[in-house]
């Protein structure tokens, strides 16, 4: 956020006489949220899915991670394929939500 507040378009918005609240929320905050959405959706989603395998196996919690590990240990390929399809669909929906959030936050991005 501090880097965005030093940009030229922020200084231009302030020099036009815009309210500081408008400058921060309409100009700076929207441009700051683009990398945050990428971080939250892309990296944290992958981290949550991959850590579920470890946590469910260590603590013996029932879930997709434990099911996948147990299926891999006994060689049940059909269960592994089904779980991978479920995780792929979760990722697909998350990326669609990320793209919709991009279009909402950044007017340069258009939904087509």
N, C-alpha and C positions, 0 to 999 in steps of 0.2 A: 504494500500500500504506500509506503514511503517513496519508493521509486516512481510510482504512478503519479503521486502528488507533485513531483518535480518536472513532469513532462510539459511540453509546450502547450498542448491543448488545454491543460488545466490552468496554466497561466492566462491563456487567451479567454477562457470562460470567466476567470476572476476579473480580468481587465474589462470585460463586457459589462460588469456590474452584477453578475449573478450572485445570488445568495450563497453563502458558504455551504449551507446544508444541501442546496441543489447541486453545487459543484461536486461535493463528496458523493452524494447518493446517485446522481444521474450520470456523472462522468467517471469519477475515480473508482467507485465501488463496483460498477458493472465490469470495467476492464480488469479489475483485480480478481473477480470471481471466475473468470475463464480458466486460469491455471488451477484454481482451487477445485473446480468441478472435475477437471482432468485427474487431479490427485485423488479425490475422493472416490470417483467411479472406477477409474482404471486400476490404480495401485492398491487401494484398500479393499476393493472387491476381490481381487486376486489374492491378497493377503488373507482375507477372511476365509476364502474357500480352501486355500492351502493349509491354513492353520487348523481348520476343522478336522482334517485327517489326523493331525498330531494330537490335538486335545481329546478327540473322541476315543482314540485308541489308548492313550495314557490313562484317562479317567474312566474308561469303560462306559461312556455315554452312548446311548443308541442314536444313530444318525447316519446320514449319507456317507460321511467320511469313514466311519467305522465299517459300514457295509462294504464300501469300496476296498478298503484294506483287507478285510476278511475274504472278499471275493477274489482279490488278487493272490492271496496266500493259497487258496484252494484251487485256483485256476478257473473260476466261473466267468468266462468271457462275456456271457450275455448280460450278467448283472453289471459288469464294468462298462459295457457299451451303453446300457440304459442310464447309468449314473452320469456318464460323460455327456450324454444327450441332455440330461437335466441341467448339468452345469453349463453347457453351451447355451441353452435357452435362457438361463439366468443371466449370463454374460451378454447375450444378444439384447435382452430387454433393458439391461443396465446401460448399454451403449446407445440404445434408442432414446432412453430418458436423458442421457448426457447430451445428445445432439439436439433434443428439444429444448433443454436448458440453455445450450449455446445460442440457439435462435432467439430465445426469449431475452437473454442478457445482452447479446451483441447484435445491433441492427444490421451490421454488415453481412451477417450470416442469414441466409434465407432458406425457408423450408420449401422444397420443390418436389 
